[in-house]
Amino acid sequence: MIPAALALLLAAPPAPSPSARPVLVTVDDLPIGGGGHDSPEERARITQGLLAALAKHHIRAVGLVTWSNLRSDAELGLLDSWLQAGHELGNHSDRHLSYTAKTADEYIADIEAARSRLAAFLSSRGHPLRFFRFPFLREGDTGEKLDAMRRYLERTGQRNLPVTVDHQDWSYEERWVKARGADEEQALQRIGLDYQAAFRLAVRHHESKGDRLFGRAVPQILLLHANEVGAAQWDAAFSWLEETGHRFAGADEVLADAAFAEPHRFVATHGPPLWDRIAHERREQAVRKELAATLERQAQAWSRGDLDAFVSVYAEDAAFVSPTGLTRGRQAVLDRYRKRYPGKAAMGTLTLEVLETRLAWGIDGSILGDAVPSGIHGASIVARWTLAYPDKPAATGLTLLVLEPRGDGWVIVQDASM
Ligand SMILES: [Zn+2]
């Protein structure tokens, strides 16, 4: 006779609604994340708890291995139990370094050390190594570092496995382990309630963000960690997902969605979930377009001799710097131009060639604990200006413009022209 618990694991999954949203479950820091679990028995017990929750909900997860989290070769057995339960394993580095704190060479050496060992382990068991996940989701704080890792991953056949829903589950682990050690049943219940509340809020928040970006219900990739609080809380979290229109899907199905093919180059010190990166990328592109249109309108106004329209792009309190001094305020800027360029013939035809645009933004902490990109609150542009005349040689020079979004458009707050 089959025991009831085993029968539950072997039962066919309940048929989910065809309109249910696919969710890929990914688990970081295998075999066990965080400290405080020293005995092999405890580490095996946590692993079995995690695998039981996944099995109960018929989930095929991707587990990301942090190689230095293996305490000994004997712990390869913990990884084997993930494979035997039907999950896929990917690379999550050796020492879980922050890319922001390392050079590309130092960082890639660490990733490669883990990759070669994990690939050998997997291939001896007939499994490929396909996925990589950045520790802390930090993909590079300079364009060069971002590109270096992209080239390395491409070369070694590892795909960056993104995250769309992060609920900072790791942050409950220390409190949970402490309360469990002290047998504080009420504290455990409170931590569990917090965990579930944060989970639901994070799922709702990131889902609505992704759906707004793509105009449809997009699949999600959930980030969880291999820890003790997870072993206790996953079952309830997975049940809630099933009750709220989700179904668990494999990596290939979820990653085939077009949302995961949208290119982005998110360069920052921190690592937000994917939808925040894409939203930021789209915002940057929109701002660059608006800035280019603003300069183009300005050049056209100048070239038709309309100084009023030309200076309307300046903020009321704009500062204009030239070799002859500092002019403060839009009206004073207009007066200065009127004096120097009396009439259309003196003004000529203006072209502005943008040489460099930088956008000002930073990393904010969200109420959910994510490091998220702020809005774009400023821009600076280096451009070459050229005035062409029908009857005399052209004049040319450089300008540095600082712009801010005010009202419904961008205005120049500082202009240094030479
Ligand atoms: Zn990690």
Residues whose N, C-alpha, C, O or C-beta is under 5 A from the ligand:
A	BS01	ZN	D28 D29 P135 F136
